[in-house]
Amino acid sequence: MTSSCPVLVDSNVLLDVTEKDEHWADWSQDQMSLFVGRLVVDPIVYSELCYEAGKVEDVDAVLIALGIGFEELPRQALFLASQAFRLYREGVGNKTAPLPDFFIGAHAAAQGIPILTRDAGRYRTYFPAVELICP
């Protein structure tokens, strides 16, 4: 990983910090501090953050306060998410629509950037080449 490449931060890490999770907040904050100016979210993570927000401006304010940028999903990521979902369904998967982790993992894979997350399971399974920053 080059020192200037973006780092895609997963919603679980952001929620640890914003909700002051007693077990994970320190780890998540420490990891985020290692990538100041390089952290980004995509539309999937953004939408997960919106779940309990009162309005868009609330989410934007959190991202600004934490110094986190926003990146759109490239079309290559959408294709990779679909392919990962196909593998999932051919296995034991019973969901009928691609899961958020497929889009997040595909985004990182398409752009060759790491993911800062606490939930590495699906990323390791369906996007094994993606660098994960996780406990």
C-alpha positions in Angstrom: 0.0 0.0 0.0 1.4 3.4 -1.0 1.4 6.1 1.6 -1.0 8.2 -0.6 -3.6 5.7 -1.6 -7.1 6.0 -0.1 -8.3 3.7 2.6 -11.9 2.6 2.4 -13.3 2.7 6.0 -16.1 0.4 6.8 -19.2 1.6 8.7 -18.4 -0.7 11.7 -15.2 1.3 12.4 -16.9 4.6 12.0 -19.8 3.6 14.3 -17.3 2.4 16.9 -15.9 5.9 17.1 -19.1 7.9 16.8 -21.1 5.7 19.2 -18.1 5.3 21.5 -18.2 1.5 21.6 -16.7 0.5 24.9 -14.8 -2.4 23.4 -13.8 -1.1 19.9 -13.7 2.7 20.0 -10.0 3.0 20.9 -8.9 0.5 18.4 -10.9 2.0 15.6 -9.8 5.6 16.5 -6.2 4.5 16.6 -6.4 2.9 13.2 -8.2 5.9 11.7 -5.5 8.2 13.0 -2.9 6.2 11.0 -4.6 7.2 7.8 -5.5 10.8 8.3 -6.4 12.5 5.0 -6.7 9.2 3.2 -9.9 7.8 4.6 -12.9 7.5 2.3 -16.4 6.0 2.3 -18.4 4.9 -0.7 -22.2 5.1 -1.3 -22.8 1.8 0.5 -21.0 2.8 3.7 -22.6 6.2 3.5 -26.1 4.7 3.3 -25.3 2.5 6.3 -24.3 5.6 8.3 -27.6 7.2 7.3 -29.7 4.5 8.9 -30.1 6.3 12.2 -29.3 9.8 11.0 -32.0 12.5 11.1 -30.9 14.1 7.8 -28.1 14.0 5.2 -26.4 17.0 6.7 -25.9 15.0 10.0 -23.9 12.3 8.2 -22.0 14.9 6.2 -21.1 16.7 9.4 -19.7 13.5 10.9 -17.6 12.8 7.8 -16.3 16.3 7.7 -15.4 16.2 11.4 -13.6 13.0 11.0 -11.8 14.2 7.8 -13.3 11.4 5.7 -13.9 11.8 1.9 -16.5 10.3 -0.4 -15.9 8.2 -3.5 -18.4 6.9 -6.0 -18.4 3.2 -6.9 -16.7 2.6 -10.2 -18.5 0.4 -12.8 -15.8 -2.2 -12.4 -16.7 -2.5 -8.7 -20.4 -3.1 -9.6 -19.3 -5.9 -11.9 -17.1 -7.4 -9.3 -19.8 -7.2 -6.7 -22.2 -9.1 -9.0 -19.5 -11.8 -9.6 -18.9 -12.2 -5.9 -22.7 -12.4 -5.3 -22.9 -15.1 -7.9 -20.2 -17.2 -6.1 -22.1 -16.6 -2.8 -25.4 -17.9 -4.3 -23.6 -20.9 -5.9 -22.4 -21.8 -2.5 -24.6 -21.7 0.5 -25.9 -18.1 0.2 -29.6 -17.6 0.6 -29.9 -13.8 0.2 -31.6 -12.7 -3.0 -29.7 -9.4 -3.5 -26.0 -8.6 -3.2 -25.0 -7.8 0.4 -23.3 -4.4 1.2 -20.0 -6.1 1.9 -19.9 -7.3 -1.8 -20.1 -3.7 -3.0 -17.5 -2.5 -0.4 -15.1 -5.3 -1.2 -15.6 -4.9 -4.9 -14.9 -1.2 -4.6 -11.6 -1.9 -2.8 -10.7 -4.6 -5.3 -11.5 -2.5 -8.4 -9.3 0.4 -7.1 -6.6 -1.6 -5.4 -7.1 0.0 -2.1 -7.3 -1.4 1.5 -10.4 -1.6 3.7 -10.3 -0.6 7.4 -12.8 -3.0 9.0 -13.5 -5.1 12.0 -15.6 -7.6 10.0 -13.2 -9.3 7.6 -15.1 -12.5 6.9 -16.8 -11.9 3.6 -14.0 -9.7 2.3 -11.5 -12.5 2.9 -13.8 -15.1 1.3 -14.9 -13.1 -1.8 -12.1 -10.6 -2.3 -9.0 -12.4 -1.0 -6.6 -10.0 -2.9 -7.9 -6.9 -1.0 -5.7 -5.7 1.8 -7.6 -5.7 5.1 -6.7 -3.6 8.0 -8.4 -5.4 10.8 -7.9 -6.8 14.3 
